[in-house]
């Protein structure tokens, strides 16, 4: 989600900075475009960094074996990284 938002902000900023030639006396559209391009680049980089983090999950399953209160507990821990993101 943040990667798409970063690309969108960068594109809107580039349009304002380079393609729009309207002079508005109370606002500088070029500066707003550059600010949006910078914000889009930062959001894009943050999205890439968050996507590359390793994800860990832990699942605990409890199953009652007999009515005496004995339980069998199984624990599964996985650590995954998304290697396909770099392709």
C-alpha positions in Angstrom: 0.0 0.0 0.0 2.7 2.5 0.9 4.7 1.7 -2.2 1.7 2.6 -4.4 1.1 5.7 -2.4 4.7 6.7 -2.8 4.7 6.2 -6.5 1.4 8.2 -6.8 2.8 11.1 -4.8 6.0 11.2 -6.8 4.0 11.2 -10.1 1.7 14.0 -9.0 4.6 16.0 -7.8 6.5 15.5 -11.1 3.4 16.6 -13.0 3.1 19.8 -10.8 6.8 20.5 -11.0 7.5 19.9 -14.7 4.3 19.8 -16.7 2.0 22.5 -15.3 2.9 26.0 -16.4 0.3 27.9 -14.5 1.3 31.0 -12.5 -0.7 31.4 -9.3 0.5 34.3 -7.3 -0.4 32.9 -3.8 1.2 29.5 -4.3 4.3 28.1 -6.0 3.3 25.0 -7.8 6.9 24.0 -8.6 7.8 23.9 -4.9 4.7 21.9 -4.0 5.6 19.5 -6.8 9.1 19.1 -5.4 7.8 18.6 -1.9 5.4 15.9 -3.1 8.2 14.2 -5.1 10.3 14.1 -1.9 7.5 12.8 0.2 6.7 10.1 -2.4 10.3 9.0 -2.5 10.5 8.7 1.3 7.2 6.8 1.5 8.4 4.5 -1.2 11.7 3.7 0.6 9.9 3.1 3.9 7.5 0.7 2.1 10.4 -1.2 0.6 12.2 -1.4 4.0 9.0 -2.6 5.8 8.5 -5.2 3.1 12.0 -6.6 3.4 11.8 -7.1 7.2 11.7 -10.7 8.3 8.4 -11.8 9.6 8.0 -14.1 12.6 4.9 -15.9 13.7 4.2 -18.3 16.6 1.3 -20.7 16.8 0.4 -22.5 20.0 -2.1 -25.4 19.8 -3.5 -27.0 22.9 -5.3 -30.3 22.7 -6.9 -32.1 25.7 -5.9 -35.7 25.8 -7.9 -37.1 28.8 -10.4 -35.7 31.3 -7.8 -35.7 34.1 -6.4 -32.4 32.9 -3.4 -33.6 31.0 -2.8 -31.5 27.9 -0.5 -32.0 25.0 0.9 -28.7 23.8 2.5 -28.2 20.4 4.3 -25.1 19.4 5.3 -24.0 15.9 7.5 -21.1 15.2 8.2 -19.9 11.7 10.5 -17.2 10.4 10.0 -16.2 6.8 11.4 -13.6 4.5 10.0 -12.8 1.1 12.8 -13.5 -1.3 10.6 -13.0 -4.3 10.3 -9.2 -3.6 13.8 -8.6 -4.9 13.0 -10.1 -8.4 
